[in-house]
Amino acid sequence: MGWRSLNFENVCVETIFVTPGITPIAGGATHPKAVGFFIEMEEGWLKLHRKILKHWIWSDAYYLRAWIYCLLRANHEKKRVMIKGQITDINRGEFVTSLHKFSKETELSVQQVRTFFKLLQKDKMISKNPTKKVTKLTICNYDSYNDVQQGEQQSDNKHPTHHQQRTRTNKNEKNIIYNQIIDHFNKTLNRQIKLTTSRKQQINGRIKEGYSLEDFKKVIDTMNRKWRGTEMEQYLTPDTLFRASKFPKYREMADNNKSINHHNLEAN
């Protein structure tokens, strides 16, 4: 119920950091009344679901810490290791320990470790395969805690990355600018031209060069005043005004308010 909702990725070794406002107690565990905390590791992170607050293991800070230790120690993928001169396969979701080693690393007494393992087995949270030399522990339903592929997909769907959010924002901002430029052009020249793909590309090219919405408006206004009612009026089009080879010159003219010799200024 509660622990099925706990997920983590790329587990390596554990280092516990307590969020501000949560008082640590002996052994580095957090106070059982704390609202939550996160675990940071050498690679990846561990995410605790709020349902853990209703789980029995939350009521004991030392058992809580020991359980998280189990999750952190469990293999993320199958490995073959050497244990006391013998090659042993450790599957995904398993790890090898001993009563004394577990006791030392979790700061529980050996008897507390025995009791802890019995509680986890009773609740079907682990299965235990002891030998004369070591104890192999298996996290039951391990994929419920660490299904990386599913977790990453859900995370991508529900929580876009900063890059994705920035890309979407940039696209929306550009679309707004495109429309504002064409709207200003149509209102100024009393036209009804459409925002075509080629015009978007022209505008985007000038934006990449550092020009702003105000630059486009100044070019439109200036060239409209200069060319309206003359033989150059035929060139009052976005395709001419926003052309890469012409736009900088038109923009400079808007600032300098220079007179344009219609016969000497090439529009094409």
Buried (B, 14 or more C-beta within 10 A) or exposed (E): EBBEBBBBBEBEEBEBEBEEEBEBBEEBBBEBEBEEBEBEBEEBEBBBBEBBBEBEBBEBBBBBBBBBBBBBBBBBEEEEEEEEEEEBEBBBBBBBBBBEEBBEEBBBEEEBBBEBBEBBBEEEBBBEEEEEEBBBBBBBEBEBBBBBEEBEEEBEEEEEEEEEEEEEEEEEEBEEBBEEBBEBBBEBBEEEEEBEEEBBEBBBBBBEEEBEBEBBBBBBBBBBEBBEEEEBBEBBBBEBBBBEEBBBBBBEBBEEEEEBEBEEBEBE
